[in-house]
Amino acid sequence: MDNIGGQLGQKAKQKLISFVGEMDKRLKEYWKVERSKNFGFSQKQKKMVSEMLTHACEHNLRSSKRIRSALVYYGYLLGQKLKTEKTQKIEKTNEIWKVCEAVELIHTSLLMHDDFMDRDIVRRGKSTTHEFFAKGDSHYGDCMAVCVGDAVLCMGYERFLEANFDRERQIKALKQLMRGITNTAFGQAFDNSLIKLGKFNSQDVLDLHHAKTALYTYQTPLLSGAILGGISEDVVEILKSYSKYGGIAFQLQDDILGVFGDEQKTGKSSNSDLLQGKVTMMYIKAMELANNTQRQKIDLVWGREKASLDQIEEVKKIFRDTGSYEYSVHEAKKLASMAADEARKLREFDLNTESIDFLEGIATYMVEREV
């Protein structure tokens, strides 16, 4: 990483931290209003809905990077010219925050569904939704995770439509958002189906990360904001390439943290990805590079929930010994560098330089983070 890239990465990190503070404050206000609606046709029903919303609020406000909503904001900012007078404000800044809130609500809903599918019991250091509601009845917990997730998903789309933008741009951006979530669902289905579809390889992993993380975490929010900001089609194509490289790099780093991360920082078990049989680049490369004895040891852990801690630690050692871990780190950094290169192309256009600096810097920071 060059010095300029490092400086932009640190600046982007600080901007993201500041953004999170503002985002959380606005989300708290959103939930205060939503919970005050007190929906229900009886006290019994109102009590149930209140419990659903209380949990959804708590889940949504857990400590988070807020990278998706930040990309909405900076995507929108990209098309806004910097004002020369301090008293002037960027047009419709308050309205874009509503879209940022919408994306965070949608993200929360999909996490609830994702945890239900993965059978995870911890999300950001606290109970997942199906675990929270189960209370000894796993089927009930699963049903509630689907219901709460569906409700919060629709609340997100509703919040998006409450933002006051040019109607044509707003519909175009909403279609971008909804198609992005649709394609994410296809990506999730591919993830769930990989084992059943037969032998898989590293290209399958890259395709999976492109269909899920690159589209969902980067492209969908970034383009939704950029469309509202009125960017040109030439810029859209650059943002798509940026999102592809940045999103895959982001997921590779997530997978690394899923095995080698500090549980206190990540808020989840560092063993769950292995025990659930998650298809990652590290797993693929380890199986390619390992000898027969090492492969057998991996097979005793991968996808086997009752593997011992000693067996798990042995597999982690194999990931390092085979070079699988190092390969994943290298690929993540390479793709992050490619994303930063795409962001620099934006400097050829008459765009907001603050936004470009953030996009270039955040690509680097996201593969160096510890959470």
N, C-alpha and C positions, 0 to 999 in steps of 0.2 A: 504494500500500500504506500503510495507516495505521500509526501508531506501535505500537499494541497488536499488530497483525498481524505487524509486523516483529519485535517482541520474542518473540512465540510462535514465529515461524519460526526465529530464532536458537537459542531454547531447544530446539526440536525437532531442529535440526541437531546440537546438542551431545548430546542424548539418543541420537540415531541413531549418532553416532560412538562413544559409550560402548557401545551395544548391539552394534555391529559387533565390538568387541574381545571381548566375552563370547561372541558367536556364533561367531567364528573359533576361540576356545579350545575350545569344545564340539565343533565340527566336527572339529578336529584329533584330539580324543580318540575321536570316533566312527570316524574313518578308521583310527586305530591298532588298534582292536578289529576292525574289518571286515577289514583286511588280514592280521591274525593268523590268520584262519580258514583261510588257505592252501588254498583249494578246488582240486581237480583229482584225476584218477585216475592220473596219471603225472607225472614230473618235467617233461616237455615241456609238458603241459597246465597244470601249476601255474605254470610260468614265464610262459606266455602270459597267464593270468588275473592274475598279479601285475603284469604290464606294464599291463594294462587298468586295474586298480585304482590303480596308481601314477599313471597319467595322470589318471584320474577325480578322485583326491584332489588332485592339483596344480591341476587345472582348477577344482574346487570351492572351493579356498582362495585363488584369485586375488583381488586387491583388488576389493571390491564394495560397493555401497550397502547391501545386505541389506534393502531396503525391504519385500520381501514377508514375510520372517520377522518383521520389526519390526511389520508390520500384524497378523500372527498374535498376537504377544505383546500388543500394545496393544488388539487386539480382545478378547482374553481378559480383560485387565485391566479393560476397560470395565465388565464385570459384577461386579467385585470391589469391595467396600466398603473404603475406606481404614481401616487399623487405627489405633487411638488409642495403643496401647502399642508402643514401639519394638521390644520383644522378639517381638511377634507378626509373622508373615510371611503373605503372601498365599497362600491355599490353593492347593496343587498347582503352585506356581511352577516347581519343577523339572520337573514333567511337561509343562508347556506348552513348555519348551525342546526337548523331544523332537519336538514337532509343528513347532516352528520349524526344527529340523534337517531334518525330513522335507520341508518346503517348499523349503528350499535345495537339497536333493538333487534334487527334482523339477525345480527351475529349471535346475540344471546339465544335466540330461538333455535338456530341451527346447532349451537353447542349443546343445547338440551337434547336434541334429537341424536346428535353424534355420540354423546355419552351413553345414551340409551342403547344405541347399536353396538358400541364398543364394550358395554358392560363396565364402564369406569365408575368408581364410587367417589372419586375426588376430582374436583375442578377448581383450580386456583386456591387450593388449600382448604376447601369446604365441600360439603356433600353435593354430589350431582343431583339433578332434579328427580330422577327416578328413585334414587337412594333416599332423598329427603322425604318423599311422599310414601315410600313403601311401608315403613313401620311394621315389618314382618310379613307384608303381602306384596311380593315382587310384581305380580301381575297388575295390581292396582297402581303401584309406583310407575310401571311402564306406561300404563294408560294415561296417568296424570302428566307424565313427561311429554307425551304426544299432544295432549290437550293444551297444556300451558305453552309449549313451544309453538303450536299453531296460532294461539291467541296473540302471542308476542310478535310473531311474524306479521300478522295482519295489522297489528298496531304500528309496526314499522312502516309498512306501505302507506297507512293512513297518515302518519306523521310526515312522510315525504310529500304527500299531496297538500298538506297544510302550508307548505312553504310558498311564498308569493314570488313566482318567476313568470317570465314570458311563457304562455301556455304551450306553445309549439315546442320550445326547448324542454319544458318540463315533461311533456309526454314522451319526447325522444329519450330523455335521460331515464325516465321511469322504465321505458321498454328495455333500455340497456341494462338497468338494474335487474329487472325481472328475468330477462333472458340469461343474465349472468348467474342468477340463483338457479335457474332451470338447468343450465349446463353443469353447475356445481353438483346438483343432484345426480346427474348422469356420471360425473366423476366419482361421487361417493359410491354409486352402484358398482362402478368399475373396481373401486377399492375393495368393496365387499365380495366381489366376484372373482378376483384375481386367482385365488387358490383353486376355485372350481373350474376356471377356464383352462387349467392345465399349466404346463411349465411356463415360468415367467422369467424375464431378464431385466437388465439395467434400463433398456429402452422403455420397457413397460412402466418402470418406476418413474422415469422422466415424463412419460405421457400422463401418468397418474397425477404427478405434481403440477403439470401444465393444466390439466382439466380441473383440478381442485384449487390448489393454492394460488397458482399464477392468475387464474381467472377470478377467483373469489376474493382473495386477499389484496391483490394489486389491481388488475385490469378493471373489474366491475366498479369498485368505488372511485378509482382514479378517473375513468371515463365518464362516470355519472356526474362527478363534479365538473370536469372539463367541458362537457356538453352544455351544462348550465352556464358556464363561463364564456361560451361562444367560440371555442377554439376551432381551427380549420381542420379539414380532413388530412392534410399533410402531417399535422401535429398528432392527430389520432393514430396514425400508423406508427409513429415513433413511440408513442405511449404504449401501444400494444407490444412492441418489441421490448421496451423497457420492462413492462409488466411480466412478460414471459421469463426473462432472465432473472429479474429481481424476485419473482414469486417462487421459482424453482429453488433459487439460492436460499430463500427464507425457509422453505420446507426442509431442505437438506440440513440446515442448521437446527431446525425444530427436532428433526429425527436424531441428530447428534445429542441434543440436550435431553431428549427422551430416554437416552441410555446412560449418558455421562454427565448430565446436569445435576446441579445441587437441588435436591428436593425442596429445601427451604425457600429457594428462589423461584423454581419452576411451579411449585404448588401441586405437583403430581409425583407419583412414584417413578423412580428411575428404572423400575423393573417391569412396569406394565406393558410397554411396547413389545418386549421380548415374550412375555407370558401370553400376550394376546395374539402373537404371531403376526405382528405388523410387518408389512412388506416395505422395507426401506433399502436405500442404496447400500448401507453398511451390511445388512444381512445378505443381499445379493452378492456383493463383492467378497464377503467372507466365505460364502459357499463356493465361489469360483476359485478362490486362492488357497483355501484350506486343504490340508491333507485328509485322508480318510478318518483318522482318529479325531481330528478337530471337527470334521463334519458330524460325526456321531455325537460329539459332545454338544454341538449346537442343536441337533435334532432332539436331544433330551430336554431342552429348555424352550425352544421356539414354539409358541402355541400351546404350551403345556403349563396350565395354571398352578400345578402342584410341584413344580420344580423347586429344588432347595436353593437357599441363598448361596451356598458354595458353588453349585452348578451354574447359577446365574453369573457369579463373579468370574468363573472360568470362561464363560462365553464372552464376557466383556474383555477379558484378557486376549482371547483369540481374535476379537475384532481389532485390537491394537497390533498383535503379533503378525497377523496376515497383511497388515497395511490397509485394511478395509476402512478403519477410522480415518487414517491419514488421507486416503483417497477421497472420502466424503468431504473432509475439511477443504481439501484442495479444490474440488469441484465447486463447492459453495462459494469460495473466494473468487474463483475464475468467473463464475456466472454473475456474481455481484459486480465485478469489474466490468463485465460486458454491459450490465444494466447502467452503470455509471457512464460508460461511453455513449450509450443511447441518450441519457439525460443531457450530456454535453451537446448533442446535436440540436437540442432545443434552443441553444444560444444563437443559432443562425436566424431565429425568428424574433419578431418584436413581441416578446413575452415578458412576464413578470420574473425578474431575476431572483427575487427572494424564493419563489416557488421552485425555480430550477435548482438553486443551491440546495434546497431541502431534498428534492428528489434525488439529486446526485449523491448527497451525503447520506441519506437514509439507506440507500442501497448498500453502502459500505458498513454502516453501523449495524444493520440487521443480521449480518453474518459474524459479528464480533460480540453480540449481546450474550448474556448469561441467563436470560429469562425469555 
